[in-house]
Amino acid sequence: MSNNPWHQVPESSRQNGQGGGQGPGEPRGRLWLFIAFLIGLALLMFVLYQLRPDVGLGRPEIWRSLLIVVFVGGSAIYWSRARLSDLVRAAGLWVMIIAGIGAFYMMGNDVSDRIMSELDPSGVRSTSEGLMVRRAADGHFWLRAELNGTPILMMVDTGATHIVLSREDAKRAGIDVNTLDFTSIAETANGRVRFAFAGGNAMALDDVVFEDVTVTVNGGELPGSLFGMAGLRRFASFEIAGDTLILKP
C-alpha cells in the first residue's frame, strides 16, 4: 500500500488544491461576500425607492421581507457548497445589473423616459411637448405629485372639481387634519360626503412647481387621492393622445 496521502483525497478536491472542507480564507471571504450582498440589497432598495417613492420604506411588511431576504441570502452564502470565486462572480453580476438599472433610470434621455413610462405608468416625464403621463393597465391615468415635499399617488379625475386628498395622504403631506373644518359637503357617486379645504401647499410634478395650492381633504373613507380639475387647470392646456396624458405648462 502506498504511503502517499494524496491517494486518499478525491480527485475533485485535489484539483481545487484542498482536501475537503473550507480553506483557511473561506470564512473571512464569505463574510466579505455577505457584506457585498447587503450593499447590493441597499442599492436595489434605493432604485426601487426612486421608482416608487410613494410606497415609502416605513411599512412593516417591507422590513419583514427584507429580513427574510437577508436571512435566506446570508444562509445561502454561508452554507453554499459552491466555490467562493463562483459566488463572487454571481454576486458581482447582480450588482452590475442593479447598478445598470439605476444608471439607466438616472440618464433622463428620451429612450429611457419612454421605457420607464411603460415600466412605471404613474411616473411623470418631462418632454419638449410637456409633462407626459401614461395610461395604466386599469385604464386610468395615475401620477405622482410631491405635495409639501411628500410623494403622493393620485388618480387623474376630470369629474372631480378639486384636488382631493385622503386623510392618510393629507397627514403624510404635513396637513393637520384635526384642525380642519369639515363643514363643506360634496355630492358623490357614493352619496354626500364632508370635506375641508387646506391652502398654502406647494405641489411639484417632475420639474413643474406650483405654490399656494389649495387642496380638499375628504372626510369619509377615500381609498386614494384624486387629481381633479383644480390641478389640471393650473396647466396652460391638457390633452389625451391615445394612452398618453399631455400636460402643457
C-alpha positions in Angstrom: 0.0 0.0 0.0 1.3 3.4 -0.9 2.0 5.9 1.8 1.2 8.9 -0.5 -1.5 10.8 1.3 -2.9 12.2 -1.9 -4.2 8.8 -2.9 -6.8 9.3 -0.1 -8.1 12.6 -1.5 -10.9 12.7 -4.1 -9.8 13.9 -7.5 -12.1 17.0 -7.4 -10.7 18.2 -4.1 -7.2 17.6 -5.4 -7.8 19.8 -8.4 -9.1 22.6 -6.1 -5.9 22.4 -4.0 -7.7 21.3 -0.8 -8.5 18.1 0.9 -12.2 18.8 1.5 -13.9 21.5 3.6 -13.3 25.2 3.6 -9.8 26.6 3.2 -8.4 28.9 5.9 -9.6 32.0 4.0 -13.1 30.8 3.2 -15.0 32.1 6.3 -13.5 35.6 6.0 -14.1 35.6 2.3 -17.7 34.7 2.7 -18.1 37.4 5.3 -17.0 40.0 2.8 -19.3 38.4 0.2 -22.2 38.8 2.7 -21.3 42.5 3.2 -21.3 42.9 -0.6 -24.7 41.2 -0.7 -26.0 43.7 1.8 -24.6 46.6 -0.2 -26.3 45.2 -3.4 -29.6 44.9 -1.5 -29.3 48.5 -0.3 -28.6 49.6 -3.9 -31.7 47.7 -5.0 -33.8 49.4 -2.4 -32.5 52.8 -3.5 -33.5 52.1 -7.1 -36.9 50.8 -6.1 -37.5 53.9 -3.9 -36.6 56.1 -6.9 -39.2 54.3 -9.0 -41.9 54.3 -6.3 -41.2 56.9 -3.6 -44.9 57.0 -2.8 -44.7 53.5 -1.3 -42.3 54.6 1.4 -39.9 52.5 3.5 -41.8 52.7 6.8 -44.2 49.9 6.1 -43.6 46.9 8.4 -44.2 44.3 5.6 -41.3 45.8 3.7 -38.9 45.3 6.6 -40.2 41.8 7.3 -39.5 40.9 3.6 -36.0 42.4 3.9 -35.2 40.4 7.0 -36.3 37.2 5.2 -34.2 38.1 2.1 -31.2 38.8 4.4 -31.6 35.6 6.3 -32.1 33.4 3.3 -29.4 35.1 1.2 -26.9 35.1 4.1 -27.6 31.4 4.8 -27.2 30.5 1.1 -23.8 32.4 1.0 -22.5 30.7 4.2 -23.7 27.2 3.6 -23.4 27.1 -0.2 -21.1 24.3 -1.4 -20.1 26.4 -4.4 -16.6 27.7 -4.6 -16.1 31.2 -3.2 -14.9 32.5 -6.6 -18.2 31.3 -8.2 -20.2 33.1 -5.6 -18.2 36.3 -6.0 -18.8 36.2 -9.8 -22.5 35.7 -9.3 -22.8 38.5 -6.7 -20.7 40.8 -8.9 -23.1 40.1 -11.9 -26.1 41.0 -9.8 -24.5 44.2 -8.5 -23.7 45.2 -12.1 -27.3 44.5 -13.2 -28.8 46.6 -10.4 -26.3 49.4 -10.9 -27.1 49.3 -14.7 -30.8 49.7 -14.0 -30.1 52.6 -11.6 -27.8 54.3 -14.1 -30.3 53.8 -16.9 -33.1 55.3 -14.9 -30.9 58.4 -14.0 -29.9 59.1 -17.6 -33.1 61.0 -18.3 -32.9 60.8 -22.1 -35.9 60.2 -24.4 -35.3 56.4 -24.8 -35.1 55.8 -21.0 -38.1 58.1 -20.5 -40.2 56.1 -22.9 -39.2 52.7 -21.4 -39.6 53.9 -17.8 -43.0 55.3 -18.7 -44.0 51.7 -19.7 -42.5 50.2 -16.5 -43.8 52.9 -14.2 -47.0 54.4 -15.6 -47.5 56.7 -12.6 -44.2 58.5 -13.2 -44.5 62.0 -14.8 -42.0 62.5 -17.6 -40.9 66.0 -18.7 -40.5 66.3 -22.5 -40.4 69.2 -25.0 -44.2 68.8 -25.5 -45.0 69.0 -21.8 -45.4 66.5 -18.9 -46.3 63.0 -20.1 -48.4 60.5 -18.1 -49.0 57.0 -19.4 -52.4 55.2 -19.0 -52.2 52.4 -16.5 -53.4 48.9 -17.1 -56.6 49.7 -15.2 -57.5 52.3 -17.8 -56.8 55.3 -15.5 -54.1 57.9 -15.5 -52.1 57.9 -12.3 -49.4 60.4 -11.4 -47.1 61.0 -8.5 -47.1 64.6 -7.3 -44.9 65.9 -4.5 -47.1 67.8 -2.0 -45.1 69.7 0.5 -42.1 67.5 -0.4 -44.0 64.2 0.1 -44.7 61.9 -2.9 -48.5 61.3 -3.2 -50.0 58.9 -5.7 -53.1 60.4 -7.4 -55.6 59.3 -9.9 -56.5 61.9 -12.6 -60.2 62.5 -12.4 -61.8 65.1 -14.7 -65.1 64.6 -12.8 -63.6 65.9 -9.6 -63.7 69.6 -9.0 -60.8 69.8 -6.6 -57.5 68.1 -5.8 -58.9 65.7 -3.2 -56.7 64.0 -0.6 -57.5 61.1 1.6 -56.9 61.7 5.3 -53.9 59.4 5.3 -52.3 61.3 2.4 -53.1 64.6 3.9 -51.3 63.6 7.2 -48.3 62.4 5.2 -48.1 65.8 3.4 -48.0 67.5 6.8 -51.6 68.8 6.9 -53.0 68.7 10.4 -56.4 67.2 9.7 -57.6 67.7 13.3 -57.7 71.5 12.8 -59.6 71.4 9.6 -63.3 72.4 9.3 -65.2 69.5 7.7 -68.4 71.5 7.1 -68.4 71.5 3.2 -70.5 68.9 1.6 -70.0 67.2 -1.8 -72.3 65.0 -3.8 -70.5 61.9 -5.0 -71.5 58.6 -6.5 -71.4 57.1 -3.0 -73.6 59.8 -1.6 -72.9 63.0 0.4 -69.5 63.4 2.0 -68.0 66.1 4.1 -64.7 67.7 3.2 -62.4 70.5 4.3 -60.2 73.0 2.4 -56.5 73.2 3.2 -54.5 76.0 1.5 -50.9 77.2 1.2 -49.4 74.0 -0.1 -46.6 73.5 -2.6 -47.0 70.9 -5.3 -44.5 69.6 -7.8 -44.9 67.4 -10.8 -41.5 66.5 -12.1 -39.9 69.9 -12.8 -43.1 71.9 -12.7 -43.8 73.5 -9.3 -46.9 75.3 -8.1 -47.1 77.4 -5.0 -50.1 78.2 -2.7 -52.1 75.2 -3.9 -55.5 74.6 -2.2 -56.5 71.0 -1.7 -59.5 69.4 -0.1 -59.4 66.6 2.4 -62.1 64.0 2.3 -63.9 63.5 5.5 -65.1 60.0 4.5 -63.4 56.8 3.6 -61.4 57.6 0.4 -59.0 54.8 -0.6 -56.7 57.2 -2.5 -56.3 60.8 -3.7 -57.6 62.5 -6.8 -56.0 65.0 -9.1 -59.1 66.9 -10.2 -59.9 69.9 -12.4 -58.4 72.4 -10.0 -55.0 70.7 -10.6 -55.5 70.3 -14.4 -56.5 74.0 -14.8 -53.1 75.0 -13.4 -51.6 74.0 -16.7 -52.0 76.0 -19.9 -53.7 73.1 -21.5 -54.0 69.3 -21.3 -55.0 66.7 -23.8 -55.2 62.9 -24.1 -53.4 61.4 -27.1 -54.0 57.7 -27.3 -52.7 56.3 -24.0 -50.8 59.4 -23.0 -52.0 62.4 -21.0 -50.1 65.5 -22.0 -49.9 68.4 -19.5 -48.6 71.6 -21.0 -47.3 74.2 -18.5 
